[in-house]
Amino acid sequence: MRREERLDFISKLITAKEVQTQDELVQELLENDIDVTQATVSRDIKSLALIKIPGSQGGYRYALPHQHDEEQKDLLHKELANEAILELKMHENMISITAKPGTTSVIKKSLINRYSKKIFSIMTDDDSILIICETRRQANTIYDELSL
């Protein structure tokens, strides 16, 4: 199967079924006679810019970013602010966020949607985010709103 066909299949699969982990995604593909490795699936997830959103049975599932724009805008103040953000720290014009693993891409998207004019740069990994603002005042504004 060509890469484009595989990406299209993954898009359809995660729209139709809740897939929570890369291992689940690999299994689904293998069960549908699509020969992949975990490394291939990892690259595909990055290519599709998949995000994780709350699943209907708890936990988080993969989703396409454009399918859940409105949902993402609300997540920061509802579920993520209350459950996924574990710690906030501020120093000068920077904010450090420690979050539950796998949730930072959704938080980052929400932050960019809401504060793009105040943010100079954002760096993320699986469980942390560093926000760099142009000014300390902008950082204070974001920090205060996230602390609510």
C-alpha positions as CSV (number, residue, x, y, z in Angstrom):
1,M,0.0,0.0,0.0
2,R,1.3,3.4,-0.9
3,R,1.9,6.0,1.8
4,E,-0.9,8.3,0.6
5,E,-3.4,5.4,0.7
6,R,-2.2,4.4,4.2
7,L,-2.6,8.0,5.5
8,D,-6.1,8.1,4.0
9,F,-7.0,4.8,5.7
10,I,-5.7,6.0,9.0
11,S,-7.7,9.2,8.7
12,K,-10.9,7.2,8.0
13,L,-10.1,4.7,10.8
14,I,-9.6,7.3,13.6
15,T,-12.8,9.1,12.5
16,A,-14.8,5.9,12.7
17,K,-13.2,4.3,15.7
18,E,-11.6,5.5,18.9
19,V,-7.9,4.6,18.8
20,Q,-6.0,5.6,21.9
21,T,-2.4,4.5,21.4
22,Q,0.1,3.9,18.6
23,D,0.1,0.2,19.5
24,E,-3.7,0.1,18.9
25,L,-3.2,1.9,15.6
26,V,-0.5,-0.6,14.5
27,Q,-2.8,-3.5,15.4
28,E,-5.7,-2.1,13.5
29,L,-3.6,-1.6,10.4
30,L,-2.1,-5.1,10.6
31,E,-5.6,-6.6,11.1
32,N,-6.6,-4.8,7.8
33,D,-3.6,-6.3,6.0
34,I,-1.6,-3.1,6.0
35,D,2.0,-4.1,6.8
36,V,3.5,-1.4,9.1
37,T,6.0,-0.9,11.9
38,Q,5.6,1.3,15.0
39,A,8.1,3.7,13.4
40,T,6.1,4.0,10.3
41,V,2.9,4.7,12.3
42,S,4.8,7.3,14.3
43,R,5.8,9.1,11.1
44,D,2.3,8.9,9.8
45,I,0.9,10.4,13.0
46,K,3.3,13.3,12.6
47,S,2.4,13.7,8.9
48,L,-1.3,13.8,9.7
49,A,-0.7,16.2,12.6
50,L,-2.9,14.0,14.7
51,I,-4.0,15.3,18.1
52,K,-5.4,13.6,21.2
53,I,-8.8,14.6,22.5
54,P,-10.9,13.1,25.3
55,G,-12.4,9.8,24.4
56,S,-16.0,8.8,25.0
57,Q,-14.9,6.1,27.4
58,G,-12.3,8.1,29.3
59,G,-8.7,8.5,28.3
60,Y,-7.6,10.2,25.1
61,R,-7.9,9.2,21.5
62,Y,-6.4,10.3,18.2
63,A,-8.3,12.8,16.0
64,L,-7.6,14.9,13.0
65,P,-6.9,18.5,14.0
66,H,-9.4,20.2,11.7
67,Q,-12.3,18.0,12.9
68,H,-12.4,19.4,16.4
69,D,-11.5,23.1,16.2
70,E,-14.5,24.2,18.3
71,E,-14.0,21.4,20.8
72,Q,-10.3,22.3,21.2
73,K,-11.1,25.9,22.0
74,D,-13.2,24.8,25.0
75,L,-10.9,22.0,26.2
76,L,-8.3,24.3,27.7
77,H,-10.7,25.9,30.3
78,K,-12.8,22.8,30.8
79,E,-11.2,19.4,30.8
80,L,-7.6,20.2,30.2
81,A,-7.3,23.1,32.6
82,N,-8.8,20.9,35.3
83,E,-7.3,17.6,34.5
84,A,-4.4,17.6,32.2
85,I,-2.4,20.6,33.4
86,L,-0.6,19.4,36.5
87,E,1.7,22.4,37.2
88,L,2.2,26.0,36.1
89,K,5.4,28.0,36.7
90,M,6.3,31.5,35.5
91,H,9.7,33.2,35.2
92,E,10.0,36.6,33.6
93,N,8.3,36.3,30.2
94,M,8.2,32.4,30.2
95,I,5.6,30.0,31.4
96,S,6.3,26.3,32.1
97,I,3.4,23.8,32.0
98,T,3.7,20.2,33.2
99,A,0.8,18.2,31.8
100,K,-0.4,14.6,31.6
101,P,1.5,12.7,29.0
102,G,0.0,12.8,25.5
103,T,-2.0,16.0,26.1
104,T,0.4,18.7,25.1
105,S,-0.5,18.9,21.4
106,V,-4.1,19.7,22.3
107,I,-3.1,22.2,24.9
108,K,-0.6,23.8,22.5
109,K,-3.3,24.2,19.8
110,S,-5.7,25.7,22.4
111,L,-3.0,28.2,23.5
112,I,-2.2,29.2,20.0
113,N,-5.8,29.7,19.1
114,R,-6.4,31.8,22.2
115,Y,-3.1,33.7,22.7
116,S,-1.3,33.8,19.3
117,K,-0.7,37.5,19.6
118,K,0.9,37.2,23.0
119,I,3.1,34.2,22.3
120,F,6.5,34.5,20.8
121,S,7.2,30.7,20.7
122,I,6.0,27.4,22.2
123,M,8.0,24.3,22.7
124,T,6.4,21.0,23.6
125,D,7.3,17.4,24.3
126,D,5.1,14.6,25.6
127,D,4.3,16.1,29.0
128,S,5.6,19.6,29.1
129,I,5.2,23.0,27.4
130,L,7.4,26.1,27.5
131,I,5.6,29.3,26.4
132,I,7.8,32.3,25.6
133,C,6.0,35.6,25.4
134,E,7.2,38.9,24.0
135,T,6.7,40.6,27.4
136,R,6.4,39.8,31.0
137,R,2.9,41.4,31.0
138,Q,1.7,39.1,28.3
139,A,3.1,36.1,30.2
140,N,1.3,37.4,33.4
141,T,-2.0,37.6,31.5
142,I,-1.7,34.0,30.2
143,Y,-0.5,32.6,33.5
144,D,-3.4,34.3,35.4
145,E,-6.0,32.9,33.0
146,L,-4.6,29.4,33.1
147,S,-4.4,29.5,36.9
148,L,-8.2,30.0,37.2
